[in-house]
Amino acid sequence: MTTQPTGAASFDLMRTRIDAHRREKFRASLLGIAIFAGLFALASWWTDFGITPLIDGLPKLGDYIAKLFSTPVSQSSSERIPVVSLTHLFGDWDTKQSLLYWFYNIGTFLRLIVDTVAMAVLATLMGFSIAFVLSFPASYNLSPHGAIVWTCRRFLELLRSVPDLVFALFFVFCYGIGPLAGILAMGLHSAGALGKLFSELNENASPRPAEGITAVGGDWFEKIRYAIVPQVLPGFLSYGLLRFEINVRSSAIIGVVGAGGIGEELKKVINFNRYEDISAVIILIVLLVVLIDTLSGYLRQRLIRDARVI
């Protein structure tokens, strides 16, 4: 006959177990910190990363701003005329050294901004379509055969492992300078990134609707169409909007290698040291990214909220 512990004994037993659990969690935390510190030290040694070079380079961050306020007229002249000055800061479009003067070429800049957004839209749609089709056979719980899962996943890994900038260089070589190279580069890279996210959403979907479709004689395509897609579509759209934001930023980068968009203009004005144009393009890119991030964030919240209601 076993005796039940008294109230005090039960409390002491509970405290002992809690203390043991805390000690175990503490040891696990110490181990995690030690692994993190070791990896950080190893990576810092391997890459010559150090605090001293980082601090030494901080003053150079102000060089660009200094050049805005003090730029030489020519290489042979010691006279310096500021690109912007406080006395003319809020002058009109024709006043040099004013903020509005930076945007004297605003028509060209806005046209390139529209090109950049159009490139991002087409690339996102292309990547979304490829990822949507391949995500179902790439999911372990949906694919009809293991070899199909392996093939689809390796293909998606290949697409996302190659940086979009490398894709852009390749397509510029194939198709020449222009938006086509940028659209293909961002589209293929987006397909690889979205394909992984989509397949993970598919694997987390509830299997019961699919089992019901199969039980009434539905085939594989009907199971995907009526059981899986309604569950995962809000998540697909949310990830698609996030990828659109990324593609807008990427289009400004890959344009530097001739893949179209505002990045191409940015490279040109940097090469000619036109600091007014550089500043104007950077400001427009930042405003564009903020606007798209705000709108897509609002749409994502609406999608998540509607999905919860359903």
C-alpha positions in Angstrom: 0.0 0.0 0.0 1.5 3.3 -1.1 1.1 6.4 0.9 0.2 9.7 -0.7 2.6 12.6 0.0 1.2 15.3 2.4 0.6 18.9 1.2 4.0 20.1 2.4 5.8 17.1 0.8 3.9 17.7 -2.5 5.0 21.3 -2.5 8.6 20.4 -1.8 8.5 17.8 -4.6 7.1 20.4 -7.0 9.8 22.9 -6.0 12.5 20.3 -6.5 11.2 19.5 -10.0 10.9 23.2 -10.9 14.5 23.9 -9.7 15.8 20.9 -11.6 14.0 22.2 -14.8 15.4 25.7 -14.3 18.9 24.3 -13.9 18.5 22.3 -17.1 17.2 25.3 -19.0 20.1 27.4 -17.6 22.7 24.8 -18.7 21.0 24.7 -22.2 21.1 28.5 -22.4 24.8 28.5 -21.4 25.5 25.9 -24.0 23.7 28.0 -26.7 25.6 31.2 -25.7 28.9 29.3 -25.8 28.1 27.9 -29.3 27.1 31.3 -30.5 30.2 33.0 -29.1 32.4 30.2 -30.6 30.8 30.6 -34.1 31.1 34.4 -33.9 34.8 34.2 -32.9 35.6 31.7 -35.6 33.7 33.7 -38.3 35.4 36.9 -37.2 38.8 35.3 -37.3 38.2 33.7 -40.7 36.8 36.9 -42.3 39.2 39.4 -40.5 36.3 41.1 -38.9 37.2 43.3 -36.0 35.9 46.2 -33.9 39.0 48.4 -34.5 38.6 48.5 -38.4 34.9 49.1 -37.9 35.5 52.1 -35.6 38.3 53.4 -37.9 36.0 53.4 -40.9 33.1 55.2 -39.2 34.3 58.8 -40.0 34.3 57.9 -43.7 30.5 57.5 -43.6 30.3 61.3 -43.5 32.4 61.7 -46.7 29.3 61.7 -49.0 27.5 64.4 -47.0 30.7 66.4 -46.9 30.9 66.2 -50.7 27.4 67.4 -51.0 28.3 70.6 -49.2 31.7 70.9 -50.8 32.3 69.7 -54.3 35.1 70.8 -56.7 34.2 72.6 -59.9 36.8 70.7 -61.9 39.7 68.4 -61.3 42.2 71.2 -62.0 40.4 73.9 -59.9 40.9 74.3 -56.2 37.6 76.3 -55.9 34.8 74.4 -54.4 31.1 75.2 -54.8 28.6 73.4 -52.5 26.0 71.2 -54.1 23.6 72.4 -51.5 23.7 75.3 -49.1 21.6 76.5 -46.3 21.0 79.9 -47.8 19.5 78.4 -51.0 18.1 75.2 -49.4 14.4 76.0 -50.1 14.9 77.8 -53.4 12.8 77.1 -56.6 13.6 74.6 -59.4 16.0 76.9 -61.1 18.0 77.8 -58.0 21.2 75.9 -57.8 22.3 74.6 -54.4 18.6 74.1 -53.5 16.7 70.8 -52.7 14.3 71.3 -55.6 17.2 71.7 -58.0 18.1 68.1 -57.3 14.9 67.1 -59.0 15.3 69.1 -62.2 15.2 65.7 -64.0 12.2 64.5 -62.2 10.4 63.4 -65.4 13.1 60.9 -66.3 13.3 59.7 -62.7 9.6 59.1 -62.4 9.5 57.2 -65.7 12.3 55.0 -64.5 10.5 54.5 -61.1 7.4 53.3 -63.1 9.6 51.0 -65.1 11.1 49.6 -61.8 7.6 48.9 -60.3 6.5 47.3 -63.6 9.6 45.1 -63.6 8.9 44.0 -60.0 5.2 43.3 -60.8 6.1 41.1 -63.8 8.9 39.3 -61.9 6.7 38.7 -58.9 3.9 37.3 -61.1 6.3 35.0 -62.9 7.9 33.8 -59.7 4.5 33.3 -58.0 3.2 31.3 -60.9 6.2 28.9 -61.1 6.3 28.5 -57.3 2.6 27.9 -57.2 2.8 25.0 -59.7 5.9 23.4 -58.3 5.0 23.8 -54.6 2.5 21.0 -54.6 4.6 18.2 -56.1 7.5 19.6 -53.8 5.4 18.9 -50.7 6.0 15.6 -48.9 2.4 15.2 -47.9 1.0 15.9 -51.5 3.5 14.6 -54.0 2.6 11.3 -55.6 6.2 10.0 -55.5 9.4 10.7 -53.5 11.5 11.2 -56.6 9.2 14.0 -57.7 9.6 15.7 -54.4 13.4 15.4 -54.6 13.5 16.8 -58.2 11.2 19.7 -57.5 13.0 20.7 -54.3 16.4 20.5 -56.0 15.2 22.7 -58.8 13.8 25.3 -56.5 17.0 25.3 -54.5 19.0 25.9 -57.6 16.8 28.9 -58.5 17.1 30.6 -55.1 20.8 29.7 -54.5 21.8 31.8 -57.5 21.6 35.5 -56.5 19.4 37.6 -58.7 22.4 39.8 -59.5 24.2 36.8 -61.0 21.1 35.9 -63.0 20.9 39.5 -64.2 24.5 39.4 -65.5 23.8 36.2 -67.3 20.6 37.5 -68.9 22.2 40.8 -69.9 24.7 38.8 -71.8 22.0 36.8 -73.5 19.4 39.5 -74.2 21.3 42.7 -73.9 20.8 45.7 -71.6 17.1 46.4 -70.7 14.3 45.4 -68.4 13.9 41.9 -69.8 17.1 40.7 -68.2 16.0 42.2 -64.8 12.5 40.6 -65.0 13.9 37.2 -65.8 16.5 37.4 -63.1 14.1 38.5 -60.3 11.4 36.1 -61.5 13.5 33.0 -61.4 15.0 33.9 -58.0 11.5 34.7 -56.7 10.3 31.3 -57.9 12.9 29.5 -55.9 12.3 31.5 -52.7 8.5 31.4 -52.9 8.5 27.7 -53.8 10.1 26.8 -50.5 7.7 28.9 -48.5 4.7 27.6 -50.4 5.7 24.0 -50.0 6.0 24.5 -46.2 2.5 26.0 -46.1 1.2 23.0 -48.0 2.8 20.6 -45.5 1.2 22.4 -42.6 -2.3 22.3 -44.2 -4.9 20.2 -42.5 -5.2 16.7 -44.2 -8.9 16.2 -43.3 -10.3 18.0 -46.4 -8.0 16.2 -48.7 -9.0 12.9 -47.1 -12.6 13.8 -47.7 -12.0 14.5 -51.4 -10.2 11.3 -51.8 -12.9 9.3 -50.0 -15.6 10.5 -52.5 -13.4 9.5 -55.5 -11.6 12.8 -56.2 -8.3 12.6 -58.1 -5.0 14.3 -57.1 -5.8 17.6 -59.0 -9.2 17.8 -57.4 -7.7 17.2 -54.0 -5.3 20.1 -54.5 -7.9 22.4 -56.0 -10.7 21.9 -53.5 -8.9 20.8 -50.3 -5.5 22.4 -50.2 -5.6 25.6 -52.2 -8.4 27.2 -50.1 -6.4 26.6 -47.0 -3.1 28.0 -48.2 -4.1 30.7 -50.7 -4.1 33.6 -48.1 -0.6 32.6 -47.0 0.5 32.4 -50.7 -0.8 35.9 -51.3 0.9 37.2 -48.2 4.2 35.8 -49.2 3.7 37.0 -52.7 3.2 40.6 -51.5 6.3 40.3 -49.3 8.3 39.1 -52.4 7.0 42.1 -54.4 8.5 44.4 -51.8 11.8 42.6 -52.1 11.7 42.7 -55.9 11.2 46.5 -55.9 14.4 46.9 -53.9 16.2 44.3 -56.0 15.2 46.0 -59.2 17.1 49.1 -58.0 20.2 47.0 -57.4 20.3 44.8 -60.5 19.7 47.8 -62.7 23.3 48.7 -61.9 24.4 45.9 -64.2 22.2 47.1 -67.0 19.0 45.2 -66.2 16.8 48.3 -66.5 14.9 50.4 -64.0 16.0 53.2 -61.7 19.2 51.3 -60.8 20.6 51.9 -64.3 20.2 55.7 -63.9 21.7 55.5 -60.4 24.8 53.8 -61.8 25.1 56.5 -64.5 24.9 59.5 -62.1 27.3 57.8 -59.7 29.8 57.3 -62.6 29.6 61.0 -63.4 29.7 62.1 -59.7 26.5 64.1 -60.1 25.7 64.3 -56.4 22.4 66.2 -56.9 21.1 63.4 -59.1 22.5 60.7 -56.8 20.6 62.2 -53.8 17.4 62.6 -55.8 17.4 59.0 -57.0 18.1 57.7 -53.5 15.3 59.8 -52.0 12.9 58.5 -54.6 13.9 54.9 -54.1 13.4 55.3 -50.3 10.0 56.9 -50.8 9.0 54.2 -53.2 10.0 51.4 -50.9 8.2 53.0 -47.9 5.0 53.5 -49.9 5.0 49.9 -51.2 5.9 48.5 -47.8 3.0 50.4 -46.3 0.5 49.3 -48.9 1.6 45.7 -49.0 1.7 45.5 -45.2 -1.9 46.7 -45.1 -3.0 44.2 -47.7 -1.2 41.4 -45.9 -3.0 42.3 -42.7 -6.4 42.2 -44.5 -5.6 38.8 -46.0 -4.6 37.4 -42.6 -7.7 38.9 -40.9 -10.1 37.6 -43.7 -8.5 34.1 -43.4 -9.1 34.1 -39.6 -12.8 35.0 -40.2 -13.2 32.2 -42.7 
